[in-house]
């Protein structure tokens, strides 16, 4: 992953606050679930689930339990960790 592509992903994340909320939660937890983040951030589970799907589609997170319909667990990918490093301190 190039420095430019990381910067593009950082800009994409900061473009929508639910994505920043999710990355902030990923910073503090090894794995996350939509309902846990929603509770912490006082957001709807649907709002956070949408952000999870967005970040998964960009390759920043990975679902550990794709076979489950609910209570799915997500972790950062290597790309997600690089983006989080860039966000940390400036945006989180």
Backbone as a chain_set.jsonl record, in Angstrom:
{"seq": "XXXXXXXXXXXXXXXXXXXXXXXXXXXXXXXXXXXXXXXXXXXXXXXXXXXXXXXXXXXXXXXXXXXXXXXXXXXXXXXXXXXXXXXXXXXX", "coords": {"N": [[0.841, -1.171, 0.0], [0.651, 2.153, -0.927], [1.942, 5.361, 0.153], [0.366, 7.452, -0.795], [-2.084, 6.141, -1.301], [-2.784, 5.446, 1.282], [-3.099, 7.995, 2.397], [-5.276, 8.845, 0.855], [-7.244, 7.086, 1.792], [-7.335, 7.891, 4.473], [-8.389, 10.489, 4.163], [-10.859, 9.748, 3.096], [-11.988, 8.368, 5.288], [-12.17, 10.444, 7.245], [-14.096, 11.968, 6.089], [-16.682, 11.286, 6.83], [-18.429, 11.23, 9.821], [-19.24, 8.874, 11.21], [-17.47, 6.963, 10.357], [-15.072, 7.834, 11.476], [-15.75, 7.558, 14.174], [-15.924, 4.799, 14.304], [-13.259, 4.037, 13.684], [-11.971, 5.167, 15.863], [-12.996, 3.595, 17.904], [-11.903, 1.158, 17.127], [-9.296, 1.674, 17.7], [-9.226, 1.497, 20.436], [-10.074, -1.061, 21.077], [-9.528, -4.582, 20.617], [-11.165, -6.17, 18.995], [-14.353, -5.401, 17.496], [-17.915, -4.95, 17.779], [-20.927, -4.066, 16.111], [-23.119, -3.328, 17.749], [-21.908, -2.767, 20.221], [-20.255, -0.537, 19.653], [-22.208, 1.249, 18.808], [-23.636, 1.618, 21.179], [-21.625, 2.796, 22.822], [-21.139, 5.17, 21.397], [-23.557, 6.409, 21.246], [-25.148, 6.041, 18.965], [-27.187, 4.71, 16.289], [-27.481, 1.179, 15.812], [-27.736, 0.432, 13.174], [-26.57, 2.606, 11.831], [-23.877, 2.364, 12.582], [-23.386, -0.22, 11.668], [-23.543, 0.234, 8.946], [-21.258, 1.82, 8.576], [-19.322, -0.082, 9.282], [-19.595, -1.897, 7.166], [-18.832, -0.233, 5.052], [-16.099, 0.279, 5.694], [-15.163, -2.328, 5.632], [-15.509, -2.947, 2.922], [-13.577, -1.284, 1.843], [-11.336, -2.526, 2.681], [-10.237, -2.061, 5.175], [-11.044, -3.194, 7.528], [-11.809, -6.483, 8.804], [-14.154, -9.104, 8.882], [-14.505, -11.353, 11.492], [-16.353, -13.282, 11.962], [-18.037, -14.155, 9.672], [-20.024, -15.976, 9.08], [-22.088, -15.599, 10.826], [-25.27, -14.041, 11.418], [-25.864, -11.953, 13.079], [-24.257, -10.013, 15.704], [-21.645, -9.908, 14.76], [-18.066, -9.955, 14.673], [-15.353, -7.709, 14.269], [-12.057, -6.912, 13.061], [-9.103, -4.858, 12.684], [-7.433, -4.655, 9.548], [-4.13, -4.997, 8.08], [-3.87, -2.78, 6.423], [-5.837, -1.156, 7.535], [-4.679, -0.684, 10.028], [-2.508, 0.915, 9.293], [-3.841, 3.168, 8.329], [-5.139, 3.938, 10.67], [-2.917, 4.632, 12.235], [-2.148, 6.992, 10.941], [-4.376, 8.571, 11.425], [-4.387, 8.781, 14.18], [-3.797, 10.995, 16.799], [-4.032, 13.273, 15.163], [-6.705, 13.268, 14.291], [-8.045, 11.581, 15.996]], "CA": [[0.0, 0.0, 0.0], [1.492, 3.339, -1.046], [1.648, 6.492, 1.045], [-0.763, 8.178, -1.394], [-3.335, 5.422, -1.097], [-3.104, 5.578, 2.709], [-3.619, 9.354, 2.569], [-6.616, 8.871, 0.262], [-8.145, 6.398, 2.72], [-7.493, 8.772, 5.634], [-9.346, 11.52, 3.748], [-12.158, 9.105, 2.96], [-12.488, 8.099, 6.64], [-12.55, 11.673, 7.95], [-15.219, 12.578, 5.387], [-17.964, 10.935, 7.454], [-18.13, 11.071, 11.247], [-19.424, 7.506, 11.707], [-16.236, 6.233, 10.061], [-14.124, 8.25, 12.511], [-16.2, 6.913, 15.415], [-15.547, 3.391, 14.202], [-11.803, 3.916, 13.784], [-11.625, 5.474, 17.249], [-13.319, 2.396, 18.673], [-10.927, 0.135, 16.759], [-8.06, 2.052, 18.384], [-9.327, 1.137, 21.85], [-10.496, -2.453, 21.262], [-8.939, -5.552, 19.7], [-12.222, -6.424, 18.022], [-15.554, -4.622, 17.786], [-19.226, -5.353, 17.257], [-21.726, -2.876, 15.812], [-23.943, -2.935, 18.893], [-21.037, -2.19, 21.25], [-19.867, 0.807, 19.222], [-23.424, 2.065, 18.816], [-23.909, 1.959, 22.576], [-20.578, 3.731, 23.258], [-21.195, 6.43, 20.656], [-24.953, 6.875, 21.205], [-25.594, 5.983, 17.571], [-27.989, 3.518, 16.015], [-26.72, 0.025, 15.346], [-27.769, 0.466, 11.71], [-25.591, 3.595, 11.408], [-22.554, 1.782, 12.773], [-23.293, -1.359, 10.745], [-23.262, 0.807, 7.624], [-19.841, 2.196, 8.595], [-18.543, -1.327, 9.264], [-19.637, -2.417, 5.796], [-18.006, 0.666, 4.24], [-14.686, 0.032, 5.979], [-14.848, -3.675, 5.156], [-15.402, -2.858, 1.459], [-12.316, -0.597, 1.541], [-10.231, -3.378, 3.118], [-9.654, -1.557, 6.413], [-11.405, -4.129, 8.589], [-12.167, -7.832, 8.359], [-15.111, -9.774, 9.75], [-14.018, -12.623, 12.031], [-17.464, -14.227, 12.067], [-18.933, -13.869, 8.545], [-21.137, -16.927, 9.022], [-23.145, -15.158, 11.731], [-26.158, -12.995, 10.91], [-25.783, -10.84, 14.032], [-23.139, -10.062, 16.657], [-20.394, -10.132, 14.037], [-16.879, -9.329, 15.242], [-14.464, -7.16, 13.256], [-10.715, -6.48, 13.467], [-8.391, -4.073, 11.678], [-6.485, -5.304, 8.656], [-2.861, -4.27, 8.062], [-4.16, -1.466, 5.824], [-6.576, -0.409, 8.545], [-3.723, -0.257, 11.059], [-1.741, 2.024, 8.738], [-4.73, 4.327, 8.306], [-5.332, 4.327, 12.065], [-1.69, 5.321, 12.664], [-2.194, 8.351, 10.377], [-5.473, 9.286, 12.077], [-4.095, 8.928, 15.603], [-3.128, 12.236, 17.157], [-4.576, 14.4, 14.391], [-8.16, 13.199, 14.183], [-8.597, 10.742, 17.06]], "C": [[0.893, 1.244, 0.0], [1.053, 4.42, -0.059], [0.452, 7.289, 0.52], [-2.079, 7.467, -1.16], [-3.747, 5.46, 0.372], [-3.712, 6.953, 2.968], [-5.031, 9.484, 1.995], [-7.635, 8.2, 1.189], [-8.368, 7.222, 3.99], [-8.523, 9.856, 5.306], [-10.75, 10.958, 3.609], [-12.769, 8.862, 4.345], [-12.963, 9.382, 7.304], [-13.713, 12.396, 7.287], [-16.568, 12.321, 6.018], [-17.711, 10.578, 8.915], [-18.311, 9.649, 11.768], [-18.191, 6.639, 11.429], [-15.161, 6.574, 11.096], [-14.469, 7.609, 13.85], [-15.76, 5.46, 15.426], [-14.039, 3.205, 14.344], [-11.328, 4.224, 15.206], [-11.901, 4.267, 18.141], [-12.321, 1.281, 18.387], [-9.588, 0.405, 17.451], [-8.049, 1.525, 19.824], [-9.651, -0.331, 22.105], [-9.831, -3.358, 20.228], [-9.919, -5.929, 18.599], [-13.455, -5.654, 18.452], [-16.783, -5.311, 17.209], [-20.051, -4.082, 17.084], [-22.508, -2.405, 17.032], [-23.116, -2.292, 20.001], [-20.641, -0.75, 20.895], [-21.073, 1.738, 19.266], [-23.758, 2.521, 20.234], [-22.91, 3.0, 23.083], [-20.757, 5.117, 22.653], [-22.591, 7.049, 20.616], [-25.443, 7.039, 19.763], [-26.461, 4.748, 17.392], [-27.072, 2.397, 15.539], [-26.662, 0.005, 13.823], [-26.722, 1.437, 11.169], [-24.183, 3.029, 11.491], [-22.351, 0.577, 11.854], [-22.965, -0.883, 9.332], [-21.78, 1.194, 7.53], [-18.947, 0.959, 8.554], [-18.477, -1.888, 7.847], [-18.771, -1.551, 4.875], [-16.515, 0.378, 4.44], [-14.257, -1.356, 5.531], [-14.658, -3.663, 3.633], [-14.108, -2.178, 1.02], [-11.102, -1.399, 2.007], [-9.569, -2.926, 4.407], [-9.956, -2.443, 7.615], [-11.788, -5.462, 7.965], [-13.138, -8.42, 9.369], [-14.538, -11.124, 10.18], [-15.09, -13.702, 12.027], [-18.468, -14.013, 10.927], [-20.131, -14.809, 8.456], [-22.311, -16.512, 9.902], [-23.989, -14.067, 11.081], [-26.099, -11.751, 11.795], [-24.577, -11.038, 14.932], [-21.805, -10.395, 15.984], [-19.262, -9.366, 14.701], [-15.946, -8.911, 14.119], [-13.121, -6.78, 13.869], [-10.126, -5.624, 12.345], [-7.519, -4.977, 10.813], [-5.16, -4.534, 8.756], [-3.059, -2.871, 7.467], [-4.893, -0.578, 6.822], [-5.669, 0.108, 9.645], [-2.898, 0.927, 10.575], [-2.576, 3.307, 8.707], [-4.951, 4.841, 9.733], [-4.111, 5.076, 12.602], [-1.699, 6.77, 12.179], [-3.274, 9.199, 11.059], [-5.134, 9.646, 13.514], [-3.296, 10.206, 15.864], [-3.678, 13.442, 16.436], [-6.099, 14.434, 14.407], [-8.818, 12.399, 15.301], [-7.927, 11.07, 18.381]], "O": [[1.789, 1.367, 0.836], [-0.053, 4.388, 0.482], [-0.381, 7.747, 1.302], [-3.086, 8.106, -0.853], [-4.939, 5.5, 0.675], [-4.716, 7.071, 3.671], [-5.882, 10.154, 2.579], [-8.753, 8.691, 1.349], [-9.477, 7.244, 4.524], [-9.431, 10.106, 6.098], [-11.724, 11.621, 3.967], [-13.954, 9.126, 4.546], [-14.055, 9.409, 7.872], [-14.261, 13.338, 7.859], [-17.515, 13.068, 5.768], [-16.876, 9.724, 9.214], [-17.6, 9.248, 12.69], [-17.904, 5.699, 12.171], [-14.424, 5.693, 11.538], [-13.58, 7.168, 14.578], [-15.28, 4.955, 16.441], [-13.593, 2.303, 15.053], [-10.382, 3.603, 15.692], [-11.112, 3.961, 19.035], [-11.934, 0.543, 19.293], [-8.839, -0.525, 17.751], [-7.002, 1.157, 20.356], [-9.518, -0.802, 23.235], [-9.6, -2.942, 19.092], [-9.557, -5.999, 17.424], [-13.596, -5.292, 19.621], [-16.7, -6.128, 16.291], [-19.882, -3.125, 17.84], [-22.554, -1.208, 17.314], [-23.585, -1.36, 20.655], [-20.689, 0.141, 21.743], [-20.966, 2.881, 19.711], [-24.118, 3.677, 20.454], [-23.309, 3.983, 23.708], [-20.548, 6.124, 23.33], [-22.781, 8.105, 20.012], [-26.064, 8.04, 19.405], [-26.469, 3.853, 18.236], [-26.024, 2.643, 14.941], [-25.651, -0.395, 13.245], [-26.06, 1.145, 10.174], [-23.387, 3.199, 10.567], [-21.259, 0.382, 11.321], [-22.201, -1.527, 8.613], [-21.128, 0.925, 6.521], [-17.926, 0.954, 7.866], [-17.413, -2.306, 7.389], [-18.059, -2.075, 4.017], [-15.765, 0.249, 3.472], [-13.121, -1.548, 5.099], [-13.741, -4.303, 3.119], [-13.596, -2.466, -0.062], [-9.964, -1.0, 1.758], [-8.456, -3.355, 4.71], [-9.216, -2.443, 8.599], [-12.053, -5.557, 6.767], [-12.963, -8.252, 10.576], [-14.137, -11.934, 9.345], [-14.782, -14.893, 12.081], [-19.635, -13.719, 11.189], [-21.138, -14.478, 7.83], [-23.417, -17.026, 9.735], [-23.485, -13.267, 10.292], [-26.264, -10.631, 11.313], [-23.952, -12.099, 14.926], [-20.953, -11.072, 16.56], [-19.462, -8.27, 15.225], [-15.761, -9.639, 13.145], [-13.044, -6.38, 15.03], [-10.593, -5.662, 11.206], [-6.94, -5.948, 11.3], [-5.089, -3.52, 9.451], [-2.483, -1.897, 7.952], [-4.6, 0.612, 6.938], [-5.865, 1.217, 10.143], [-2.614, 1.842, 11.347], [-2.081, 4.389, 9.019], [-4.948, 6.05, 9.966], [-4.257, 6.049, 13.342], [-1.305, 7.675, 12.915], [-3.098, 10.404, 11.244], [-5.545, 10.695, 14.01], [-2.267, 10.458, 15.237], [-3.785, 14.521, 17.019], [-6.705, 15.499, 14.521], [-10.021, 12.526, 15.528], [-8.253, 10.469, 19.405]]}, "num_chains": 1, "name": "protein.A"}
